[in-house]
Amino acid sequence: MKHVAVTQEEIDVRHLIEWVQDRNCGAVCTFMGTVREFTHGKRTLYLEYEAYQEMAEKMMEKIGDEVLEKFQCTKIAAVHRVGRLDIGEVAVAIAVSAPHRKDAFQGCRYAIDRIKEFVPIWKKEYGEDGSYWVGCNC
Amino acid sequence: MIKLQTKVKVLCFAGLGEAIGKCVEIPVDSEISVSELRERLISTYPEHERSIRSCMIAVNHEYVTQETAIKTGDQIALIPPVSGG
């Protein structure tokens, strides 16, 4: 089972954990991506995330299916936030349940790696010297 | 394949969306593939060639190859290198 979303709302990580918990699972693994203040000595003030909403949700559904197919995972919940995020806020959260911990760790790791690789979401970093789109030649 | 003298709408995101607009219309005068559409975009926005070339192209919410043919009513998007997470 999977639950994915791209949302403007604050992410309720506890809700994701409760959603994946299962009486036949002995492991729940979570990942949170949070807004970092300093990167290589440069201060970030805040981030703005933009998504191609429909495609991003579709790609996250696909990643959820991949996790359930490739690993012995039972449930996955993954939510990415968009809009303005301040330092320390949760930009992305993933919870994966599995009968055994190895699969939960692998599934969770796989999910965040795939999200960062190809889900159409972009961040614009606002710093003390101005703003720029991260990783983008534009 | 699309008909003669029609327009294709292309969604743009991130820095490219800010630079050229979040939805641009490209007139096309014949059947067109994804790679031909990319060349049309570059000739319309030559100053953004580098960023247009760095994009993946999605048709109907799926990444596609250069050879994919564009059909009437397809939702086309230029996807700059992603940076979520």
Backbone of each chain as ProteinMPNN parsed JSONL, in Angstrom:
{"seq_chain_A": "MKHVAVTQEEIDVRHLIEWVQDRNCGAVCTFMGTVREFTHGKRTLYLEYEAYQEMAEKMMEKIGDEVLEKFQCTKIAAVHRVGRLDIGEVAVAIAVSAPHRKDAFQGCRYAIDRIKEFVPIWKKEYGEDGSYWVGCNC", "coords_chain_A": {"N_chain_A": [[0.835, -1.191, 0.0], [0.379, 2.262, -0.675], [0.928, 5.763, -0.08], [1.007, 8.905, -1.392], [1.921, 12.375, -1.767], [1.973, 15.801, -2.886], [2.272, 18.79, -1.391], [1.114, 21.989, -0.076], [0.898, 22.26, 2.567], [2.123, 22.017, 5.984], [4.145, 19.19, 6.778], [2.932, 16.323, 8.349], [4.648, 14.273, 10.077], [4.312, 12.294, 11.986], [1.801, 11.355, 11.366], [2.321, 10.065, 8.922], [3.96, 7.995, 9.798], [2.186, 6.579, 11.437], [0.424, 5.801, 9.48], [1.846, 3.904, 7.965], [2.346, 1.899, 9.758], [2.007, -1.512, 10.776], [0.582, -4.589, 11.772], [2.016, -6.808, 11.036], [4.514, -5.931, 10.591], [7.818, -5.438, 11.622], [9.422, -3.306, 11.502], [9.83, 0.168, 11.043], [10.948, 2.626, 8.962], [12.1, 5.924, 8.683], [12.557, 8.923, 6.757], [13.523, 12.298, 6.764], [13.761, 15.241, 4.927], [15.215, 18.259, 5.571], [15.244, 21.87, 5.879], [18.294, 23.393, 5.534], [20.485, 25.616, 7.241], [23.215, 26.562, 6.862], [25.372, 26.112, 4.085], [28.352, 25.0, 2.991], [29.456, 27.186, 4.36], [27.865, 29.302, 3.568], [25.001, 31.247, 4.203], [21.63, 30.255, 4.218], [18.513, 31.795, 3.845], [15.802, 31.201, 3.412], [13.823, 28.733, 1.617], [12.207, 28.249, -1.564], [9.961, 26.042, -2.913], [8.994, 24.59, -5.977], [6.651, 22.733, -7.884], [5.841, 20.484, -10.543], [2.957, 19.681, -10.287], [0.994, 17.514, -10.932], [2.52, 15.697, -12.384], [4.61, 15.242, -10.607], [3.333, 13.972, -8.473], [2.506, 11.693, -9.78], [4.974, 10.516, -10.474], [5.946, 10.032, -7.913], [4.129, 8.144, -7.065], [4.884, 6.08, -8.747], [7.455, 5.569, -7.808], [6.797, 4.676, -5.259], [5.504, 2.275, -5.918], [7.703, 0.941, -7.012], [9.336, 0.615, -4.743], [7.764, -1.119, -3.221], [7.746, -3.317, -4.876], [10.476, -4.009, -5.296], [11.646, -4.417, -2.809], [11.163, -6.119, 0.327], [8.889, -4.66, 1.388], [6.068, -3.323, 3.136], [4.293, -1.099, 3.394], [4.326, 2.258, 2.142], [4.718, 5.701, 2.708], [4.91, 8.878, 1.346], [5.651, 12.272, 1.259], [5.967, 15.408, -0.279], [6.743, 18.772, 0.246], [5.7, 22.001, -0.993], [6.181, 25.501, -1.92], [6.977, 28.28, 0.3], [9.607, 27.562, 2.525], [10.951, 27.659, 5.741], [14.051, 27.766, 7.655], [14.893, 24.632, 9.022], [12.41, 23.513, 8.607], [10.374, 20.764, 7.393], [10.912, 19.43, 4.282], [10.588, 17.167, 2.758], [9.211, 13.996, 3.474], [9.425, 10.577, 4.326], [8.056, 7.436, 5.036], [8.495, 4.045, 5.688], [7.34, 0.763, 5.992], [8.163, -2.579, 6.997], [8.466, -6.158, 7.308], [11.016, -6.732, 8.304], [14.0, -4.99, 9.384], [16.09, -4.478, 7.513], [14.981, -4.371, 4.948], [13.224, -2.231, 5.287], [15.002, -0.08, 5.724], [16.419, -0.151, 3.267], [14.362, 0.281, 1.395], [13.468, 2.811, 2.103], [15.726, 4.404, 1.685], [16.081, 3.999, -1.043], [13.744, 5.217, -1.984], [14.058, 8.008, -1.323], [16.356, 8.595, -2.776], [15.511, 8.175, -5.417], [13.444, 10.065, -5.587], [14.908, 12.443, -5.424], [16.274, 12.237, -7.75], [14.515, 12.201, -10.001], [11.901, 13.276, -9.67], [9.744, 15.875, -10.648], [10.418, 18.519, -9.114], [11.514, 21.614, -7.817], [13.958, 23.659, -6.174], [14.329, 26.969, -4.971], [16.829, 28.913, -3.785], [17.084, 31.289, -1.252], [19.352, 33.583, -0.27], [21.781, 35.564, 1.566], [22.954, 37.051, -0.406], [21.162, 37.157, -2.475], [19.04, 35.293, -4.77], [18.76, 31.956, -6.149], [18.054, 29.287, -8.511], [18.432, 26.012, -7.551], [20.845, 23.818, -8.863], [20.214, 24.275, -11.51], [20.599, 25.371, -14.842], [19.602, 27.863, -15.35]], "CA_chain_A": [[0.0, 0.0, 0.0], [1.192, 3.487, -0.711], [0.252, 7.057, 0.02], [1.953, 9.957, -1.774], [1.299, 13.687, -1.97], [2.764, 17.03, -2.975], [1.356, 19.662, -0.66], [1.54, 23.291, 0.468], [0.734, 22.21, 4.026], [3.19, 21.45, 6.806], [4.061, 17.73, 6.745], [2.723, 15.686, 9.654], [5.449, 13.051, 9.97], [3.698, 11.288, 12.859], [0.686, 10.759, 10.617], [2.89, 9.13, 7.938], [4.431, 6.818, 10.534], [1.0, 5.796, 11.841], [-0.192, 5.232, 8.271], [2.579, 2.719, 7.471], [2.48, 0.844, 10.78], [1.242, -2.702, 10.413], [0.824, -5.605, 12.805], [2.984, -7.8, 10.556], [5.8, -5.27, 10.343], [8.652, -5.226, 12.799], [10.322, -2.179, 11.263], [9.394, 1.366, 10.316], [12.094, 3.5, 8.745], [11.646, 7.232, 8.182], [13.543, 9.915, 6.327], [13.029, 13.657, 6.598], [14.674, 16.224, 4.356], [14.885, 19.522, 6.249], [15.914, 23.053, 5.308], [19.578, 23.623, 6.221], [20.833, 27.048, 7.245], [24.525, 26.848, 6.257], [25.931, 25.168, 3.125], [29.723, 25.448, 2.688], [29.688, 28.497, 4.969], [26.916, 30.327, 3.103], [23.732, 31.173, 4.928], [20.341, 30.25, 3.512], [17.473, 32.452, 4.639], [14.646, 30.304, 3.258], [13.735, 28.103, 0.295], [10.894, 28.166, -2.2], [9.872, 24.858, -3.763], [7.964, 24.587, -7.011], [6.474, 21.381, -8.433], [4.895, 20.182, -11.613], [2.176, 18.912, -9.313], [0.398, 16.235, -11.36], [3.581, 14.756, -12.756], [5.384, 14.903, -9.403], [2.591, 12.956, -7.716], [2.533, 10.455, -10.563], [6.313, 9.932, -10.326], [6.075, 9.511, -6.548], [3.351, 6.888, -7.051], [5.717, 5.083, -9.417], [8.542, 5.226, -6.874], [6.163, 3.863, -4.219], [5.324, 0.927, -6.478], [9.03, 0.317, -7.142], [9.789, 0.214, -3.408], [7.005, -2.299, -2.786], [8.119, -4.449, -5.738], [11.893, -4.384, -5.219], [12.06, -4.799, -1.453], [10.071, -6.747, 1.089], [8.263, -3.596, 2.176], [4.612, -3.517, 3.212], [3.626, 0.169, 3.097], [5.174, 3.445, 2.032], [4.057, 7.008, 2.639], [5.918, 9.887, 0.978], [5.041, 13.578, 1.007], [6.892, 16.518, -0.536], [6.077, 20.067, 0.427], [6.07, 23.079, -1.914], [5.958, 26.83, -1.367], [8.094, 28.784, 1.086], [9.974, 26.802, 3.725], [11.972, 28.301, 6.556], [15.102, 26.884, 8.184], [14.443, 23.59, 9.945], [11.133, 22.895, 8.235], [10.479, 19.485, 6.672], [10.576, 19.576, 2.857], [10.142, 15.865, 2.265], [9.209, 12.964, 4.509], [9.124, 9.233, 3.822], [7.991, 6.37, 6.049], [8.378, 2.735, 5.047], [7.265, -0.35, 6.942], [8.549, -3.889, 6.458], [8.599, -7.138, 8.386], [12.365, -6.707, 8.87], [14.596, -3.656, 9.263], [16.959, -4.306, 6.345], [14.142, -3.954, 3.829], [12.692, -0.89, 5.562], [16.101, 0.868, 5.456], [16.714, -0.115, 1.823], [13.235, 0.883, 0.691], [13.423, 4.241, 2.423], [16.881, 4.979, 1.004], [15.773, 3.965, -2.468], [12.687, 6.207, -2.265], [14.554, 9.399, -1.322], [17.301, 8.743, -3.889], [14.729, 8.295, -6.662], [12.734, 11.357, -5.565], [15.867, 13.506, -5.742], [16.796, 12.017, -9.095], [13.68, 12.48, -11.153], [10.57, 13.872, -9.46], [9.85, 17.274, -11.084], [10.289, 19.522, -8.045], [12.71, 22.455, -7.853], [14.041, 24.607, -5.06], [15.012, 28.238, -5.165], [17.443, 29.25, -2.51], [17.194, 32.718, -0.953], [20.45, 33.782, 0.665], [22.065, 36.973, 1.88], [23.37, 37.751, -1.636], [20.153, 37.038, -3.527], [18.401, 33.988, -4.884], [19.044, 31.194, -7.37], [17.457, 27.957, -8.602], [19.489, 25.054, -7.26], [21.114, 22.774, -9.854], [19.546, 24.618, -12.765], [21.415, 26.286, -15.653], [18.758, 28.94, -15.893]], "C_chain_A": [[0.87, 1.241, 0.0], [0.311, 4.72, -0.596], [1.285, 8.102, -0.36], [1.203, 11.269, -1.953], [2.364, 14.745, -2.162], [1.837, 18.109, -2.434], [1.979, 20.994, -0.249], [1.593, 23.253, 2.001], [1.978, 21.656, 4.715], [3.027, 19.923, 6.849], [3.939, 17.174, 8.158], [3.399, 14.306, 9.622], [4.843, 11.924, 10.82], [2.546, 10.57, 12.137], [1.198, 9.735, 9.597], [3.331, 7.835, 8.631], [3.238, 5.936, 10.922], [0.386, 5.104, 10.628], [0.518, 3.96, 7.818], [2.638, 1.586, 8.497], [1.521, -0.297, 10.497], [1.577, -3.805, 11.411], [1.81, -6.676, 12.353], [4.344, -7.195, 10.232], [6.542, -5.07, 11.653], [9.567, -4.028, 12.633], [9.591, -1.047, 10.555], [10.617, 2.257, 10.197], [11.576, 4.819, 8.182], [12.84, 8.043, 7.697], [12.848, 11.264, 6.267], [14.122, 14.488, 5.956], [14.273, 17.573, 4.928], [15.717, 20.671, 5.681], [17.117, 23.427, 6.172], [19.943, 25.107, 6.153], [22.159, 27.331, 6.53], [24.952, 25.739, 5.302], [27.275, 25.726, 2.684], [29.92, 26.905, 3.166], [28.725, 29.595, 4.529], [25.558, 30.127, 3.751], [22.539, 31.175, 3.973], [19.322, 30.923, 4.426], [16.186, 31.621, 4.617], [14.672, 29.712, 1.864], [12.317, 28.226, -0.239], [10.917, 26.943, -3.098], [8.726, 25.023, -4.741], [7.855, 23.155, -7.545], [5.62, 21.434, -9.688], [3.98, 19.142, -10.96], [1.711, 17.535, -9.813], [1.477, 15.215, -11.683], [4.369, 14.314, -11.525], [4.652, 13.827, -8.607], [2.608, 11.617, -8.445], [3.881, 9.737, -10.427], [6.495, 9.349, -8.921], [5.263, 8.223, -6.382], [4.2, 5.754, -7.627], [6.846, 4.621, -8.495], [7.993, 4.345, -5.746], [5.982, 2.431, -4.691], [6.665, 0.204, -6.573], [9.526, -0.195, -5.786], [9.077, -1.064, -2.981], [7.365, -3.534, -3.615], [9.535, -4.952, -5.471], [12.309, -4.907, -3.851], [10.874, -5.451, -0.757], [9.465, -5.699, 2.012], [6.751, -3.733, 2.081], [3.865, -2.242, 2.826], [4.663, 1.272, 2.969], [4.3, 4.682, 1.981], [5.136, 8.04, 2.355], [5.207, 11.185, 0.626], [6.145, 14.599, 0.77], [6.133, 17.811, -0.411], [6.55, 21.049, -0.642], [5.703, 24.412, -1.285], [7.169, 27.261, -0.56], [8.336, 27.933, 2.324], [11.112, 27.505, 4.452], [12.954, 27.264, 7.101], [14.495, 25.886, 9.178], [13.139, 22.924, 9.557], [11.371, 21.645, 7.383], [9.999, 19.685, 5.233], [10.037, 18.275, 2.285], [10.198, 14.875, 3.413], [8.746, 11.651, 3.899], [9.049, 8.297, 5.028], [7.734, 5.061, 5.319], [8.281, 1.671, 6.137], [7.595, -1.653, 6.234], [8.589, -4.876, 7.61], [9.954, -7.025, 9.094], [13.095, -5.414, 8.518], [15.402, -3.435, 7.999], [16.146, -3.78, 5.153], [13.588, -2.545, 4.036], [13.761, 0.166, 5.274], [16.338, 0.99, 3.953], [15.607, 0.589, 1.046], [13.186, 2.383, 0.89], [14.542, 4.977, 1.685], [16.621, 5.067, -0.5], [14.769, 5.07, -2.81], [13.252, 7.625, -2.298], [15.541, 9.61, -2.472], [16.551, 8.942, -5.205], [13.986, 9.623, -6.722], [13.692, 12.466, -5.986], [16.357, 13.417, -7.176], [15.814, 12.473, -10.183], [12.267, 12.999, -10.907], [10.645, 15.376, -9.788], [9.452, 18.292, -9.998], [11.614, 20.289, -8.028], [12.73, 23.356, -6.629], [14.826, 25.838, -5.465], [15.523, 28.664, -3.808], [17.546, 30.767, -2.375], [18.268, 32.881, 0.11], [20.687, 35.274, 0.89], [22.467, 37.754, 0.633], [22.332, 37.655, -2.753], [19.619, 35.619, -3.612], [18.823, 33.284, -6.164], [18.343, 29.843, -7.312], [18.571, 26.938, -8.467], [19.61, 24.038, -8.409], [20.613, 23.05, -11.251], [20.445, 25.592, -13.536], [20.605, 27.487, -16.116], [18.522, 30.034, -14.864]], "O_chain_A": [[1.948, 1.269, 0.593], [-0.866, 4.719, -0.958], [2.335, 8.187, 0.276], [0.009, 11.28, -2.252], [3.49, 14.622, -1.682], [0.743, 18.317, -2.96], [3.194, 21.112, -0.094], [2.235, 24.086, 2.641], [2.773, 20.932, 4.116], [1.907, 19.421, 6.944], [4.727, 17.505, 9.044], [2.804, 13.314, 9.199], [4.858, 10.758, 10.426], [2.351, 9.362, 12.279], [0.599, 8.674, 9.42], [3.107, 6.735, 8.126], [3.271, 4.717, 10.761], [-0.107, 3.979, 10.721], [-0.132, 3.031, 7.338], [2.943, 0.445, 8.147], [0.392, -0.095, 10.049], [2.723, -3.934, 11.842], [2.382, -7.38, 13.185], [5.214, -7.86, 9.671], [5.984, -4.604, 12.646], [10.394, -3.748, 13.501], [8.84, -1.264, 9.604], [11.247, 2.603, 11.196], [10.711, 4.827, 7.305], [13.967, 7.872, 8.16], [11.723, 11.369, 5.779], [15.274, 14.449, 6.386], [13.123, 17.991, 4.79], [16.767, 20.452, 5.078], [16.988, 23.732, 7.358], [19.734, 25.764, 5.133], [22.23, 28.229, 5.691], [24.904, 24.562, 5.656], [27.34, 26.794, 2.075], [30.482, 27.733, 2.449], [28.766, 30.703, 5.065], [25.039, 29.014, 3.84], [22.456, 31.987, 3.052], [19.274, 30.655, 5.626], [15.569, 31.372, 5.653], [15.457, 30.142, 1.019], [11.353, 28.298, 0.523], [11.794, 26.817, -3.952], [7.65, 25.517, -4.402], [8.86, 22.45, -7.645], [4.787, 22.324, -9.859], [4.187, 17.933, -11.059], [2.0, 16.514, -9.188], [1.381, 14.043, -11.32], [4.751, 13.149, -11.412], [5.271, 12.881, -8.122], [2.709, 10.555, -7.83], [3.932, 8.515, -10.284], [7.121, 8.302, -8.756], [5.664, 7.322, -5.645], [4.241, 4.644, -7.095], [7.149, 3.431, -8.417], [8.642, 3.386, -5.328], [6.269, 1.485, -3.957], [6.765, -0.983, -6.262], [10.068, -1.296, -5.69], [9.701, -1.982, -2.447], [7.298, -4.66, -3.121], [9.776, -6.158, -5.424], [13.212, -5.737, -3.743], [9.733, -5.343, -1.204], [9.512, -5.818, 3.237], [6.22, -4.2, 1.073], [2.923, -2.283, 2.034], [5.723, 1.233, 3.593], [3.274, 4.71, 1.3], [6.159, 8.08, 3.039], [4.287, 11.205, -0.192], [7.127, 14.656, 1.51], [5.011, 17.937, -0.904], [7.671, 20.94, -1.137], [5.014, 24.468, -0.266], [8.254, 26.697, -0.702], [7.411, 27.622, 3.074], [12.109, 27.893, 3.844], [12.722, 26.058, 7.021], [13.7, 26.247, 10.046], [12.789, 21.881, 10.11], [12.413, 21.492, 6.745], [8.85, 20.054, 4.99], [9.145, 18.277, 1.437], [11.12, 14.907, 4.229], [7.823, 11.604, 3.085], [9.886, 8.366, 5.928], [6.87, 4.978, 4.447], [9.056, 1.684, 7.093], [7.343, -1.814, 5.04], [8.732, -4.476, 8.765], [10.046, -7.195, 10.31], [12.836, -4.814, 7.474], [15.408, -2.329, 7.458], [16.574, -2.866, 4.449], [13.491, -1.762, 3.091], [13.47, 1.19, 4.654], [16.445, 2.096, 3.424], [15.877, 1.39, 0.151], [12.896, 3.135, -0.041], [14.32, 6.051, 1.125], [16.906, 6.081, -1.137], [14.928, 5.774, -3.808], [12.949, 8.376, -3.225], [15.565, 10.682, -3.077], [16.927, 9.792, -6.013], [13.903, 10.241, -7.784], [13.344, 13.323, -6.799], [16.803, 14.411, -7.749], [16.23, 13.066, -11.178], [11.503, 13.147, -11.86], [11.513, 16.076, -9.265], [8.344, 18.827, -9.972], [12.687, 19.71, -8.2], [11.69, 23.763, -6.113], [15.825, 25.773, -6.183], [14.78, 28.763, -2.832], [18.036, 31.445, -3.278], [18.132, 32.396, 1.233], [19.903, 36.122, 0.464], [22.341, 38.978, 0.604], [22.62, 38.049, -3.883], [19.725, 34.841, -2.664], [19.198, 33.929, -7.143], [18.069, 29.313, -6.235], [19.557, 26.999, -9.201], [18.614, 23.476, -8.864], [20.589, 22.151, -12.092], [20.99, 26.529, -12.952], [20.895, 28.066, -17.163], [17.836, 31.015, -15.152]]}, "seq_chain_B": "MIKLQTKVKVLCFAGLGEAIGKCVEIPVDSEISVSELRERLISTYPEHERSIRSCMIAVNHEYVTQETAIKTGDQIALIPPVSGG", "coords_chain_B": {"N_chain_B": [[-0.176, 12.594, -34.642], [0.218, 16.121, -35.127], [-1.871, 18.647, -36.73], [-1.471, 20.756, -39.672], [-0.223, 24.136, -39.245], [-0.603, 24.74, -36.453], [-0.635, 25.25, -32.858], [1.568, 24.502, -30.21], [1.368, 24.021, -26.807], [3.624, 24.624, -24.184], [4.66, 23.753, -21.009], [6.643, 25.4, -18.577], [9.182, 25.4, -16.083], [10.684, 26.344, -12.889], [13.75, 28.169, -13.111], [13.648, 28.536, -15.849], [10.933, 28.824, -16.383], [10.511, 31.252, -15.091], [12.032, 32.86, -16.726], [11.081, 32.671, -19.423], [8.385, 32.33, -19.249], [5.576, 30.61, -17.795], [3.937, 29.091, -19.356], [4.292, 28.543, -22.625], [3.559, 29.235, -26.067], [4.141, 27.538, -29.012], [4.256, 27.959, -32.4], [3.677, 25.495, -34.83], [4.273, 23.958, -37.964], [3.956, 21.538, -39.063], [3.915, 17.955, -38.726], [5.493, 16.93, -35.734], [8.366, 16.066, -33.811], [9.641, 15.319, -30.505], [12.348, 16.153, -30.413], [12.442, 17.928, -32.523], [10.65, 19.842, -31.624], [12.105, 20.829, -29.467], [14.194, 22.1, -30.848], [12.714, 24.097, -32.122], [11.896, 25.566, -29.91], [14.368, 26.497, -29.045], [15.082, 28.098, -31.221], [13.184, 30.049, -30.937], [13.74, 31.108, -28.432], [16.617, 31.94, -28.307], [18.521, 32.928, -26.503], [18.226, 31.355, -24.318], [19.211, 28.902, -24.872], [21.099, 27.12, -23.667], [19.892, 26.399, -21.21], [17.49, 25.313, -22.136], [18.448, 23.111, -23.54], [19.375, 21.624, -21.426], [17.183, 20.528, -20.306], [14.851, 17.857, -19.562], [12.198, 16.375, -21.446], [8.738, 16.156, -20.945], [5.845, 14.352, -21.807], [2.474, 14.303, -21.403], [2.841, 13.847, -18.628], [4.925, 12.011, -18.504], [8.354, 11.154, -18.819], [9.958, 11.424, -21.957], [11.446, 10.146, -25.035], [13.694, 11.569, -27.495], [12.668, 10.973, -29.993], [9.983, 10.707, -29.777], [6.694, 11.244, -30.978], [4.68, 14.15, -31.152], [1.34, 14.676, -30.273], [-1.896, 16.115, -31.047], [-3.301, 17.91, -28.378], [-1.674, 16.823, -26.444], [-0.046, 17.129, -23.27], [2.665, 19.052, -22.791], [5.863, 19.427, -21.312], [8.726, 21.241, -20.266], [11.35, 20.076, -18.455], [13.501, 21.193, -16.229], [16.762, 20.318, -14.767], [16.104, 18.495, -11.854], [15.554, 19.451, -8.389], [14.502, 18.686, -5.964], [13.705, 17.515, -2.589]], "CA_chain_B": [[0.555, 13.73, -35.215], [-0.628, 17.317, -35.152], [-2.205, 19.14, -38.065], [-0.752, 21.939, -40.151], [-0.539, 25.468, -38.715], [-1.206, 24.692, -35.129], [0.261, 25.707, -31.799], [1.798, 23.553, -29.135], [1.615, 24.691, -25.519], [4.69, 23.963, -23.433], [4.798, 24.235, -19.631], [8.05, 25.612, -18.191], [9.288, 25.47, -14.625], [11.889, 26.843, -12.219], [14.341, 29.366, -13.696], [13.199, 28.679, -17.23], [9.574, 29.365, -16.294], [10.623, 32.683, -14.761], [12.68, 33.583, -17.823], [10.313, 32.745, -20.671], [6.951, 32.197, -18.967], [5.225, 29.263, -17.296], [3.279, 28.344, -20.427], [4.588, 29.234, -23.888], [2.934, 28.611, -27.235], [5.072, 27.463, -30.135], [3.566, 27.571, -33.629], [4.345, 24.448, -35.602], [3.581, 23.905, -39.24], [3.92, 20.176, -39.587], [4.097, 16.95, -37.683], [6.712, 17.315, -35.03], [8.843, 15.149, -32.768], [10.146, 16.016, -29.332], [13.613, 16.846, -30.689], [12.141, 19.084, -33.385], [10.046, 20.87, -30.767], [13.195, 21.454, -28.707], [14.885, 23.036, -31.746], [11.826, 25.258, -32.299], [11.973, 26.372, -28.678], [15.672, 27.172, -29.024], [15.111, 29.202, -32.195], [12.312, 31.11, -30.411], [14.404, 31.705, -27.256], [18.029, 31.553, -28.468], [19.33, 33.291, -25.32], [18.047, 30.316, -23.29], [19.566, 27.616, -25.486], [21.778, 26.213, -22.741], [18.964, 25.807, -20.237], [16.517, 24.449, -22.838], [19.128, 21.842, -23.832], [19.598, 20.839, -20.194], [15.888, 20.013, -19.832], [14.167, 16.671, -20.066], [10.862, 16.746, -21.908], [7.681, 15.233, -20.517], [4.585, 14.401, -22.547], [1.418, 13.688, -20.579], [3.401, 13.499, -17.311], [5.944, 10.958, -18.577], [9.561, 11.514, -19.566], [9.925, 10.773, -23.27], [12.692, 10.21, -25.802], [13.758, 12.596, -28.548], [11.943, 10.554, -31.204], [8.534, 10.642, -29.515], [5.884, 12.161, -31.786], [3.73, 14.926, -30.354], [-0.008, 14.616, -30.833], [-2.795, 17.191, -30.622], [-3.861, 17.736, -27.039], [-0.678, 16.353, -25.48], [0.49, 18.124, -22.341], [4.121, 19.009, -22.946], [6.549, 20.227, -20.304], [10.195, 21.263, -20.198], [11.695, 19.756, -17.063], [14.916, 21.467, -15.918], [17.302, 19.373, -13.776], [15.275, 18.626, -10.654], [16.318, 19.729, -7.159], [13.651, 18.489, -4.795], [14.303, 16.822, -1.458]], "C_chain_B": [[-0.367, 14.947, -35.32], [-0.807, 17.838, -36.569], [-1.35, 20.352, -38.425], [-1.168, 23.189, -39.382], [-1.229, 25.403, -37.366], [-0.193, 25.176, -34.095], [0.37, 24.634, -30.741], [2.063, 24.366, -27.871], [2.652, 23.906, -24.743], [4.773, 24.584, -22.041], [6.286, 24.34, -19.291], [8.107, 25.843, -16.683], [10.612, 26.086, -14.18], [12.424, 28.087, -12.935], [13.875, 29.609, -15.121], [11.776, 29.254, -17.285], [9.584, 30.857, -15.971], [11.133, 33.469, -15.957], [11.768, 33.725, -19.044], [8.804, 32.62, -20.472], [6.605, 30.761, -18.615], [4.483, 28.429, -18.332], [3.512, 29.114, -21.722], [3.925, 28.477, -25.04], [3.907, 28.67, -28.401], [4.273, 27.078, -31.379], [4.362, 26.495, -34.35], [3.559, 24.255, -36.891], [3.59, 22.505, -39.851], [3.961, 19.215, -38.411], [5.439, 17.189, -37.023], [7.072, 16.266, -33.977], [9.336, 15.997, -31.599], [11.437, 16.775, -29.65], [13.397, 18.044, -31.609], [11.509, 20.217, -32.573], [11.126, 21.595, -29.964], [13.938, 22.476, -29.589], [14.032, 24.282, -32.0], [11.871, 26.166, -31.081], [13.281, 27.163, -28.644], [15.692, 28.313, -30.039], [14.196, 30.344, -31.749], [12.989, 31.843, -29.244], [15.898, 31.387, -27.302], [18.893, 31.877, -27.243], [19.192, 32.245, -24.204], [18.413, 28.928, -23.811], [20.142, 26.622, -24.469], [20.783, 25.578, -21.766], [17.914, 24.937, -20.914], [17.162, 23.091, -23.147], [19.306, 20.984, -22.59], [18.307, 20.186, -19.693], [15.582, 18.622, -20.373], [12.82, 17.165, -20.59], [9.884, 15.675, -21.463], [6.469, 15.441, -21.415], [3.563, 13.621, -21.729], [1.992, 13.069, -19.304], [4.382, 12.34, -17.329], [7.169, 11.518, -19.293], [9.557, 10.746, -20.882], [11.285, 10.899, -23.955], [12.574, 11.279, -26.89], [12.858, 12.27, -29.733], [10.433, 10.58, -31.012], [7.79, 11.674, -30.356], [4.868, 12.857, -30.882], [2.381, 14.931, -31.053], [-0.845, 15.788, -30.309], [-3.326, 16.886, -29.223], [-2.885, 17.19, -26.013], [-0.3, 17.486, -24.525], [2.014, 17.989, -22.32], [4.765, 19.899, -21.895], [8.055, 20.108, -20.466], [10.559, 21.095, -18.729], [13.178, 20.054, -16.833], [15.429, 20.431, -14.906], [16.595, 19.577, -12.426], [16.137, 18.844, -9.41], [15.428, 19.635, -5.927], [14.408, 17.774, -3.675], [14.844, 17.795, -0.447]], "O_chain_B": [[-1.566, 14.819, -35.567], [-0.033, 17.531, -37.475], [-0.615, 20.891, -37.598], [-2.305, 23.301, -38.923], [-2.314, 25.953, -37.18], [0.956, 25.471, -34.422], [-0.6, 23.95, -30.418], [2.882, 25.285, -27.872], [2.58, 22.681, -24.65], [4.938, 25.797, -21.907], [7.082, 23.481, -19.668], [7.188, 26.412, -16.093], [11.521, 26.314, -14.978], [11.648, 28.96, -13.324], [13.724, 30.754, -15.547], [11.468, 30.078, -18.146], [8.781, 31.626, -16.499], [10.721, 34.607, -16.181], [11.697, 34.803, -19.634], [8.035, 32.786, -21.419], [7.252, 29.819, -19.073], [4.404, 27.207, -18.21], [2.986, 30.214, -21.896], [3.756, 27.259, -24.994], [4.43, 29.734, -28.732], [3.678, 26.001, -31.424], [5.584, 26.586, -34.462], [2.334, 24.374, -36.907], [3.266, 22.329, -41.025], [4.033, 19.625, -37.253], [6.401, 17.6, -37.671], [6.202, 15.668, -33.344], [9.433, 17.221, -31.692], [11.609, 17.913, -29.212], [14.086, 19.057, -31.488], [11.792, 21.393, -32.8], [11.076, 22.814, -29.797], [14.269, 23.572, -29.137], [14.56, 25.391, -32.084], [11.882, 27.39, -31.209], [13.304, 28.335, -28.268], [16.248, 29.376, -29.764], [14.41, 31.49, -32.143], [12.828, 33.054, -29.091], [16.402, 30.655, -26.45], [19.876, 31.188, -26.974], [19.967, 32.258, -23.248], [17.982, 27.912, -23.266], [19.74, 25.46, -24.411], [20.824, 24.371, -21.525], [17.485, 23.933, -20.346], [16.514, 22.05, -23.033], [19.382, 19.759, -22.683], [18.338, 19.383, -18.76], [15.989, 18.257, -21.475], [12.361, 18.245, -20.218], [10.139, 14.476, -21.575], [6.115, 16.574, -21.741], [3.757, 12.449, -21.408], [1.679, 11.933, -18.949], [4.65, 11.742, -16.287], [7.039, 12.268, -20.26], [9.201, 9.568, -20.923], [12.153, 11.653, -23.516], [11.496, 11.81, -27.156], [12.346, 13.17, -30.398], [9.684, 10.486, -31.984], [8.199, 12.832, -30.438], [4.282, 12.253, -29.984], [2.288, 15.159, -32.259], [-0.542, 16.371, -29.268], [-3.741, 15.766, -28.925], [-3.22, 17.098, -24.832], [-0.241, 18.651, -24.919], [2.569, 16.974, -21.898], [4.277, 20.995, -21.617], [8.589, 19.038, -20.758], [10.131, 21.87, -17.874], [14.028, 19.246, -17.206], [14.634, 19.745, -14.264], [16.505, 20.699, -11.927], [17.308, 18.465, -9.385], [15.578, 20.399, -4.974], [15.594, 17.471, -3.802], [15.386, 17.382, 0.578]]}, "name": "protein", "num_of_chains": 2, "seq": "MKHVAVTQEEIDVRHLIEWVQDRNCGAVCTFMGTVREFTHGKRTLYLEYEAYQEMAEKMMEKIGDEVLEKFQCTKIAAVHRVGRLDIGEVAVAIAVSAPHRKDAFQGCRYAIDRIKEFVPIWKKEYGEDGSYWVGCNCMIKLQTKVKVLCFAGLGEAIGKCVEIPVDSEISVSELRERLISTYPEHERSIRSCMIAVNHEYVTQETAIKTGDQIALIPPVSGG"}
